[in-house]
């Protein structure tokens, strides 16, 4: 896939599968408890996010900084509480790997890539597919409530413990050394910050990257809004 031919990310059979209620789920609703009746009615009203028919043309410029928050695909019901697919269309690993990320990066450039803890292994494989070199975790976002306290486990039942952090990985085009001078070596890796809308990342991380890397060409991929000083690409703009 060339930069100007980015196809819809929603045509893969894995991502198009919807784990919805059975067709007859409400036929015998009166046999359930009141609590379960309310839950069934709530699930019946849910819909998976509409698919994008087309992605915008991929950028043709090159950048020193690429900042990306991919719409990771998760297994299981796409209608369950906190399921990402209720909020935006997802992309599977193969679709993400086909994006020409390396082609829009300068000779010496850095990619800042968001991933959740359950998708860390997928993120590392994706960096390899993009021919980039994993260099570590730039920032750890620890989610806090309005009182500034670290949130307890909430939402979808985890395999073990509920992740309440997200990781901003960093990879570079060069295998060793810095791709460019770092401007702020005193930055903390761990950032405590409240949550916003579903999957929305705090704007403070763009600011931290700007301070860390200085005034360089930069773009945000899978962006939902535009930010001053950043180019942006995404189907939700």
C-alpha positions in Angstrom: 0.0 0.0 0.0 1.5 3.3 -1.1 1.0 6.6 0.9 -1.8 7.8 -1.4 -3.6 4.5 -1.4 -4.5 3.9 2.2 -7.4 1.5 2.2 -10.3 1.3 4.6 -9.0 -0.4 7.8 -12.3 -2.1 8.5 -12.7 -4.7 5.8 -10.8 -7.5 7.5 -13.0 -10.3 8.6 -11.5 -10.3 12.1 -12.4 -6.7 12.8 -15.8 -6.9 11.1 -17.0 -9.7 13.4 -19.5 -8.4 16.0 -20.2 -10.4 19.1 -23.7 -9.2 19.6 -26.7 -10.6 21.5 -28.4 -13.7 19.9 -31.4 -12.9 17.8 -33.8 -14.5 20.3 -32.1 -13.0 23.4 -35.1 -10.9 24.3 -37.8 -13.5 23.5 -37.8 -14.9 27.0 -36.8 -11.8 28.8 -39.5 -12.2 31.4 -37.8 -15.3 32.7 -34.8 -13.3 33.9 -34.4 -11.3 37.1 -35.1 -7.6 36.9 -31.3 -6.9 37.1 -30.6 -9.1 34.1 -33.6 -7.7 32.2 -32.1 -4.3 32.5 -28.7 -5.5 31.4 -30.2 -7.3 28.3 -32.1 -4.2 27.3 -29.0 -2.1 27.7 -27.0 -4.5 25.5 -29.7 -4.6 22.9 -29.4 -0.8 22.4 -25.7 -0.9 21.8 -24.1 -0.6 18.3 -20.6 -1.1 17.1 -19.0 2.1 15.7 -19.6 2.7 12.0 -16.8 1.6 9.8 -14.8 4.1 7.8 -15.4 3.6 4.1 -12.1 5.3 3.2 -9.0 6.6 5.0 -7.6 9.9 3.9 -4.5 9.9 1.7 -1.5 9.1 3.8 0.9 12.0 4.3 3.6 12.5 1.7 5.9 14.7 3.8 8.6 13.4 6.2 8.8 14.2 9.8 11.3 14.0 12.7 8.5 13.2 15.2 5.6 10.8 14.6 3.1 10.5 17.4 0.5 7.7 17.0 -2.4 6.2 19.0 -3.6 3.2 16.9 -7.2 1.9 17.2 -6.0 -1.5 18.5 -8.3 -4.5 17.9 -9.4 -6.4 21.0 -10.8 -9.9 21.1 -14.2 -10.6 22.6 -17.5 -8.8 22.5 -17.4 -5.5 20.9 -20.5 -4.4 22.7 -19.4 -5.1 26.3 -18.8 -2.4 28.9 -15.8 -0.2 28.0 -15.3 -2.0 24.6 -13.4 0.2 22.3 -15.4 -0.8 19.2 -18.5 1.0 20.6 -16.6 4.3 20.3 -14.6 4.1 17.1 -13.7 1.5 14.3 -10.7 -0.7 15.0 -7.8 -2.0 13.0 -6.2 -5.4 13.3 -2.4 -6.0 13.4 -2.1 -6.7 9.7 -3.9 -3.6 8.7 -1.7 -1.5 11.0 1.5 -3.1 9.7 0.7 -2.1 6.1 0.7 1.6 6.9 3.9 3.1 5.5 5.0 4.7 8.7 8.7 4.5 7.9 8.2 6.3 4.6 7.0 9.5 6.4 9.9 9.5 8.9 13.1 11.5 8.3 16.4 9.7 8.1 16.9 10.2 11.9 13.5 10.3 13.5 11.4 9.1 16.4 8.0 7.4 16.7 6.0 7.8 20.0 3.5 5.0 20.0 0.6 4.5 22.5 -0.3 1.1 23.6 -2.2 -0.5 26.4 -0.6 -3.1 28.6 -2.6 -6.0 27.1 -1.4 -4.9 23.6 2.3 -4.4 24.5 3.4 -7.5 22.6 1.4 -6.4 19.5 3.0 -3.0 19.7 6.6 -4.4 19.7 5.8 -6.6 16.7 4.3 -3.6 14.9 7.5 -1.6 15.4 9.5 -4.4 13.8 7.0 -4.5 10.9 7.6 -0.8 10.4 11.3 -1.4 10.3 11.9 0.7 13.5 14.0 0.1 16.5 12.3 -0.1 19.9 14.2 2.2 22.4 12.0 1.9 25.5 9.0 3.5 27.3 9.1 7.2 27.0 6.1 7.8 29.4 3.8 5.9 31.6 0.4 7.4 32.0 -1.1 6.6 35.4 -4.8 7.4 35.4 -6.1 9.3 38.4 -9.6 10.4 39.5 -10.7 14.0 40.0 -9.1 14.0 43.5 -5.8 13.1 42.0 -5.9 9.5 43.4 -4.8 6.6 41.3 -8.0 4.9 40.1 -8.9 1.4 41.1 -9.6 -1.4 38.6 -12.7 -0.6 36.6 -14.5 -1.7 33.5 -13.9 -4.9 31.6 -12.9 -7.9 33.7 -9.1 -8.5 33.2 -7.3 -11.8 33.0 -5.4 -10.9 36.2 -5.3 -7.3 37.4 -7.0 -4.4 35.7 -4.5 -2.1 33.9 -4.9 1.5 35.0 -1.9 2.7 33.0 -1.0 3.2 29.4 2.4 3.2 27.8 3.9 5.6 25.3 6.7 3.6 23.6 9.4 5.3 21.7 11.2 3.8 18.6 13.7 5.4 16.2 15.0 4.9 12.7 18.5 4.5 14.0 19.4 1.4 16.0 21.7 3.1 18.5 22.2 6.6 19.8 19.8 9.5 19.8 18.2 10.5 16.5 18.7 14.1 17.5 19.7 16.1 20.6 17.3 15.9 23.6 16.3 19.2 25.0 15.0 18.3 28.4 16.8 15.4 30.3 15.0 16.2 33.5 11.6 15.0 32.5 9.8 12.3 34.6 8.8 9.1 32.9 5.6 8.6 35.1 2.8 11.1 34.5 -0.3 11.1 36.7 -3.3 12.6 34.8 -7.1 12.2 34.8 -8.9 10.4 32.0 -10.9 12.2 29.3 -13.2 10.7 26.7 -12.8 7.0 25.9 -9.2 6.4 24.7 -8.5 10.1 24.5 -4.9 10.8 25.5 -4.1 13.9 27.6 -2.7 16.9 25.6 0.1 17.1 28.1 1.9 14.3 26.3 2.2 16.4 23.1 3.6 19.2 25.2 6.1 16.9 26.9 7.3 15.6 23.5 7.7 19.1 22.3 9.8 20.0 25.3 11.8 16.8 25.0 12.6 17.0 21.3 12.5 20.7 20.6 11.2 22.5 17.5 11.1 19.7 14.9 8.7 18.7 12.2 6.0 16.5 13.7 2.7 14.8 13.0 0.0 13.0 15.0 -1.5 9.9 13.4 -5.0 8.7 14.1 -5.7 12.2 15.4 -9.2 13.2 16.5 -8.4 16.9 16.5 -5.7 19.3 15.4 -3.1 20.7 17.7 -1.0 23.8 17.2 2.5 23.0 15.8 1.5 19.5 14.7 0.3 18.1 11.3 -2.5 15.6 11.8 -3.8 12.6 10.0 -6.8 10.4 10.7 -10.3 9.4 9.7 -11.9 11.2 12.6 -10.7 14.7 11.9 
